[in-house]
C-alpha cells in the first residue's frame, strides 16, 4: 500500500501539508485550552491545599502553551475549533469533579490527560519530521517537542502526588483517556 502512495502521490483523503499543520495548530490550541480549564476546575476545589500550589504551577504552564498556540492561530490564520464552548464547560467540569473525588483523583486525571497529550504530541512530531527539509516546520516542531516534555513532567508530578492511590484508578484513567482521545479527534476536524 505504501508503494502505491509513493507511486501515485497523494491519495484521496490525504491531507496536504498545510491542512495537516492547520489541524495540528487547531487541535493543540483546543487541547491546551481544555487543559487550562481542567486545572481551573481542580483549583476551584483544591486551591487552598498543598496540591493547590502544584496544580497552580501546572495550570500556569498550560496557560503559556495556550498563549503560544493562540499566537499561531492568528499568525497562521487557522480557524479554531467551533467546540471551544464545549471544552470550556467540559474541561472545568472534569477538573472540578475529579478534585471533588479527592486530590488523588485530581492527580489521576492529570496522569490520564497528560499521557494522551504526550502520545499526541509525539505523533505530531513524527509527522512533522517526515516533511522534506526545505518545507520543514522547524518552529512548530520545536514548540511541540518543548511542550511534550512539559506534559511528561506534569504526568510525573501527578504520579509523585499519589495519583495511583485514586479510588478506581484504572477505570477513572481509562475513561478520561477515552474522552481525551475523542476530544482530540473532534477538535482536529470541527
Secondary structure, DSSP 4 states (H G I P E B T S, - for coil): -HHHHHHH-SPTTPPPHHHHHHHHHHHHHHHHHHHHHHHHHHHHHHTTSHHHHHHHHHHHHHHHHHHHHHHHHHHTTPPPPTTHHHHHHHHHHHHHHHHHH-HHHHHHHHHHHHHHHHHHHHHHHHHHHTS-GGG--HHHHHHHHHHHHHHHHHHHHHHHTTGGGSTTHHHHHHHHHHHHHHHHHHHHH-
